[in-house]
Amino acid sequence: MTVSHVINEHPHVKDATRERVLQSMTELDYRVNVAARNLRTGRTGTIGLAVPEVNRPYYGQLGAAIIEEAARHFLHVVIEQTGASRENELDALALSRNRMYDGLILSTVGLGPADTDLLRVDYPVVILGERIFDGPVDHVAMPNVAGAKAAVAHLVEAGCTAIALVEGVDFQETSVSGLRMAGFESALAEAGIEVDPQLIISVDVFSLASGVRAAQQLVASGRVFDGVFCITDTIALGMLRGLHELGVRVPQDVKVIGFDNIEEGGYSVPSLSTVDPDHAFMAKRAVELLVRRIASGSSGVDPQEVTSAFRVVARESSSG
């Protein structure tokens, strides 16, 4: 029984006992017959996490939070990259069973409302992302509209009257760009400020380089602006660099705020103001909902939609 507890990673085994068992397994060259165990239990103890990009700080931070939360349920996590492609996201859905996952957490960018019926699968799936699915699976959403509105309202409260927006080229109302743009427009409307189309910059990749180029475009346009809302922190960090290279002072000349609260933003110079969508909550709820579906066999459980809370984190880039 003790050996079984060690192999199955039960938490109530003393460290010294665990070490002795693992040492004996090494000396005896013992291997667990995973295939046989899986056939007996019907479980692999592994879940999939499919994200658009693994080399973006936001998804790295989210993935780490999901791995930590999954470990509390004695689950391992395999990460896949979909490249923000609808086809690859559908492949992740279709192949998750063949890859012997007990369930899949899918952070979707390419799928939209028209794909709802494709989510009617007979195995556990939880969607992470925007509020676009009124469908058959559990969905943990981010407060895109409300968070973006609060970010822009923060700039208004800081004295900004000509606020630029850096968004993605995909500005459908159900995309992250469309939702955060809706929050941007709502905040300006409430403040009595007209949206200036000349101060809206679209980028095709949410990267540092895109933020630098957006800063160059804004300054080259000759339009006066005193605030910038970037729809991701990664873009905002590039914006800080681009403005610095052009001799534009932040926050004295222009105030900047992002969205996502990635760790790097707290260490930039100046440190980056942002919207924190509570990654820990999103990871916890996504794993809990997936575990619930795994335990129930994914049947007889009504889908839940949960939206995380958020807070504006005011740092140096919007102060003064």
N, C-alpha and C positions, 0 to 999 in steps of 0.2 A: 504493500500500500504506500509506503514512504517513497519508494522508487517511482511509482505511478504519479504521486503528487509532484515530485521533482520534474518528471518528464512533461507533465501537463501544466507546469508553472503555477501551481497553487501557492497562494501567498503565505500560508501559515506554516511553512517549513523553515526551521532554523537555518541560518546561513552556514553554520558549521556542518550540519547534516547534508545540506544541499551540495556543499563542496566535496564531501566524502563520496556522495553518490555519483557526482559528475566525474570525479577522479577515477572511480571504479569503472564507469562506462568507458572512459578513455583507455584505461589499461586493458579492458576486455574487447576494445574496438566494437562496442555495442552500437547498433543503429536501430532507431525506431522504424518499424515498417509503416510508413505514413499511409501508403495506399490501402493496406489492410485496415488500419484504424479508421480511415475515412469511409470505407465501405461499411464498417460496423456502425459508426455513429451518424453517417450521413452529413458530416460537417468536416471542414478543413481547418477551421480556426483562422481563416484568412479572408479579408475583405479587400475589394478593389477601390482605389481612389483615382478617378480620371479627371485631370485638370488641363486647362488649355496650354499652359506653359510651365515648365518646371524651373526655368531660369529667371523668373520674375520674383522679386522679394515677397510680394503679396501672397503668391501661391505657395512659396516656400514656408512662409510663416503659418498659413492656414494648414498646410500639409503636416507641419510639425505638431500643431495643436490637435489634429485628428489622430495622428499616430499616438500621441500621449493619451488621449481619451480612449482610443481603442484598446490600449494596453490595460486600462482599468477593467475591461471586459475580457481580458485574456485573448485578444484578437491581434493578429499581425496585419499589416497593411502593405499592399503592393500598389505602387504608383504608376499610372500610365499618362502619357502626354497626348492630347488630342489635337493640338495645334489650332485651337479655336475653330475647328472645321466641323460643320454639321455632319458630314459623312463619317468622320472619325468618332464623333460623339455617338452616332448610331451604331457604329462598329463596337464601341465599348459596351453599349447596352446589349447588343446581340451576342457578343462573345464572352461576356462575363461568366455565364454558366459554363461554357466550354473550358474556361480558364480555371475552373474549380474554385471560384470565389463563393463564399457563403452569402455575399451581398455586395452591392456596388453603391458608392457615393459618387455622383457625377456632377462636377462643376461645369455647368453648361453655358456656352456663349452662342454657339451656332444654331441650336434648336429654338424654335419659336412656337407660338400658339397653334399653328397649323400642324405641328408634329405631335399634338397631344395624344392622338390615338396610338402612335408608335410606342408610347410609354406603357401601354397596357400589356405588361409582361407578367409571367407567372413566377417570378423570383424577386427577392427583396431589392428594391432600388430606392434611394433617396436623392433628390435633386437639390443641389446648391446653386443659388444664383438669383436671377431677377424675378420679380413678381409677374411671370408670364404664363404660368401653367395653372389652369383650373382643371386639373386632371386627376389621374388615378393613382398617383404616387405621392409620398410625403415630400414636402418642399420646405427647405429652410432658406428664406429670402433675406436680402439685405435692404435696409431702409434707404434706397437710392434717392427717391424724390425728397423725402423729409430731411435726409442728411445733407443733400446738396443745397436745399433751401436754407438750412441752418448755417452752412458754410458761407453762403453769399450774404446772408443777414449779418453774420459776424463781420464781414468786410464793410458792410454799410454802417454798422455800429462803430467801426473803427475810423469812420470818416470818408470812406471811398464813395465817389459819385460816378466814376467812369470805370466800370468793371468789365474786364475781358474774360472770355471763356475759352479754354482749350479742351476740345472734345474729340471723339472719334468720328471717323467718316460714316460709320453705321449709326445714324441717328433715328432709327425707327423708334416709335414710342415705347416698344417693349425691350429695347436694348439698353445696356448700361449707359450708353451715351444719351439716348433719348430720354431715359428716366432722369438722369442727373441734369440734363439740359432743362427738363420741365421744372425741376426744383430751382434752377438758376433763374428762369423766367418768372417763376412765381415770386421769388424773393424780390426781384427788381420791381415787379408790378406793385407789390405791397409797399415798397419804398418810394413809389412814384418816379422811378427811373426807367427811361425807355431803353429797350435793347438796341444796341448799336451793332448792326451786322458786320461792320468793319472790324469789330473787336472780337469776333468769333473765329477762332482758328481750328481747323479740322486736321487731325493727324491720323495716319493709317496704322500706326503701331504705337502702343503705349510704352514708349521707351524713353530713356534719358536723352538720347539724341533727338528724339521728337520734341522734347521739352526745350532743348537748346534752339532748334530750328523755329519753334513757335515764338520764342523770345525775339529772335532775329526778325521774324515777320512782323510782329507787333511794333517793334521799334522802327523798322523800315517803312511801315505804313504811314508814319507821321501823325497818327491819331494820338490824342492825349488819353492816357489811361493811368489810373492810380491804384488799381486792384486787379488781381488775376485769380480766377478759380480754375484749377486744373482737375480734371475728373479722376485722376489717380495721383498718388504720391510720387510714383516714378517719374511721370511727366513733370510734376511740380519741382522735383529735385533738379531735373534738367533745366527747367525754367530759371531756377535760382542761379545756376551756372551761366546760362546764356545772358541773363541780365547783368550779372557781375562782369562778364567779358566786355559788355557794351557800356560799362560805366554807369549803369542804372542801379541806384542804391536800394536795397531791401532791408528794412521796411520804410526808410525815409522818403523815397520817391514812389515806390510801388509796394503794395502789400500783397502777399501771396499765400494761398491756402490750397491744400490738396484733399485727398480722400483715400482712406484705407488704414492710416496710422501704422505704416510699416516701421520697423525698428530704426532703420537708417535715418528717418526723418528727425529723430531726436538728437542726432549727432552732426547734422549738416550745419554749415555756418552761412547765414543764421539758421537756427533750428526751425523746422518746418511746422507751421500750424496745419491742422488736418481734422478730418472727421474719423472718429474711432467707431467702426461698426461692430465691435465686440466679437473678435475672432474666437475667443474661448467659448462664448455662449453658442456660436454657430457650430463649432466643432462638437461640443457636448450634445447639443440637441440632434445633430445629424447622426452621430453614432448611436445615441439612445433610440432614435426612431428606427434606425436600421436593425439594431439588436431586437427591438420589439417585433419587427417584421420577420426576422430570422426565427425567433422563438415561436411565432404563430404560423410559420409556414407561408407567410405572405398572403394569407387568405383570411377573410372574415374580419379584417382590420380596416376601418375607415381611414382614408388618407388625411393627413394633417398638414396645414400650412402655418408656418411659424415665421415671424419677422423679428429680427434681432433689434434690440434697442441701439442707440447711438449717443455719442457725446462729442461736442466740439472741443478739440484740444488746442488751446491758444498758446502759441510759442512765439519766438522772436520775429518770424517772418511777417507777422501781422500786428506787431505791437508798435507803440510809439506814434 
